[in-house]
Amino acid sequence: VCASCPWLRLDEAEGADWSVEIVGRPADFVDVYSPEDVYPEALWREVAEYFSNLSDSSMVLPGGRYSCAQVLLQRDLPFLAGCTLGQVCHIVQL
């Protein structure tokens, strides 16, 4: 359906991943596969502190990047405040 629509641009990546962009609009998606760390050092310090102080039961997270990011956002962690789901997926990937 997306490939036949002139207002949408389909980008098929390796494997099963794909994305769709609206033609004429800036593509401002987060590339979760990018190895570039664009996040402040303070974020990583807070991430390390958070995980080092978790109980065993809270340490269990879903195995997939997307599901893991969703759970982390649901925990309302202060160091992720203002981050999009895409950014948290990228943080999990890094």
HUNOR-V46409 format. One record per residue. PHI is phi in degrees with one decimal (none if undefined). NEAR is the number of other C-alpha atoms within 10 Angstrom. D_CENTER is the distance of its C-alpha to the mean C-alpha in Angstrom with 1 decimal. Layout:
# HUNOR-V46409
PHI|NEAR|D_CENTER ; PHI|NEAR|D_CENTER
This chain:
# HUNOR-V46409
none|6|25.7 ; -62.6|12|23.1 ; -65.4|11|24.9 ; -90.2|9|28.2 ; -90.4|10|27.1 ; -70.4|9|28.1 ; -91.6|11|25.6 ; -121.7|15|22.6 ; -116.3|16|21.5 ; -92.8|16|20.0 ; -121.2|12|18.1 ; -95.1|11|18.3 ; -95.2|9|16.5 ; -63.3|7|17.9 ; 74.1|6|17.9 ; -97.8|6|16.9 ; -75.5|8|13.9 ; -157.4|10|14.8 ; -143.6|11|14.1 ; -128.1|13|16.6 ; -118.4|16|17.5 ; -84.4|13|20.3 ; -61.6|12|23.1 ; 89.0|9|24.2 ; -112.7|7|21.1 ; -63.9|8|18.9 ; -88.8|10|15.8 ; -117.1|7|13.2 ; -76.5|10|10.0 ; -83.1|14|7.3 ; -84.3|12|8.3 ; -68.2|18|5.9 ; -92.0|10|9.4 ; -65.3|11|10.9 ; -80.5|10|12.7 ; -76.6|10|13.3 ; -92.0|10|12.5 ; -102.3|10|12.8 ; -97.3|11|12.5 ; -66.5|8|15.8 ; -58.4|10|17.7 ; -61.2|10|18.3 ; -60.1|14|14.7 ; -66.4|13|15.1 ; -63.8|11|18.5 ; -68.4|15|17.4 ; -61.7|15|14.8 ; -61.1|11|17.7 ; -64.3|11|20.1 ; -59.1|13|18.2 ; -70.0|11|17.9 ; -73.9|10|21.4 ; -107.2|10|22.8 ; -78.2|11|21.4 ; -75.1|9|23.9 ; -57.5|7|23.8 ; -69.5|7|23.0 ; -79.3|9|20.0 ; -74.5|12|18.7 ; -74.6|10|18.2 ; -130.1|14|14.7 ; -60.7|13|13.8 ; -74.8|8|13.6 ; -81.3|12|10.8 ; -57.4|16|7.2 ; -64.6|17|6.5 ; -64.3|13|9.6 ; -61.7|17|9.1 ; -62.6|22|6.2 ; -61.2|17|8.7 ; -63.7|12|11.6 ; -61.6|17|10.5 ; -67.0|18|10.3 ; -65.8|9|13.5 ; -79.7|9|15.2 ; 51.6|10|15.3 ; -73.7|12|14.9 ; -57.7|10|16.5 ; -73.4|14|14.4 ; -104.1|18|11.2 ; -58.5|9|13.5 ; 87.3|9|12.8 ; -82.0|12|9.0 ; -82.5|13|7.3 ; -60.2|16|5.0 ; -61.7|16|3.3 ; -65.7|19|4.2 ; -68.0|21|3.8 ; -59.7|23|1.7 ; -66.7|23|4.0 ; -61.7|20|6.2 ; -61.9|15|6.6 ; -63.1|15|7.4 ; -65.6|12|9.7
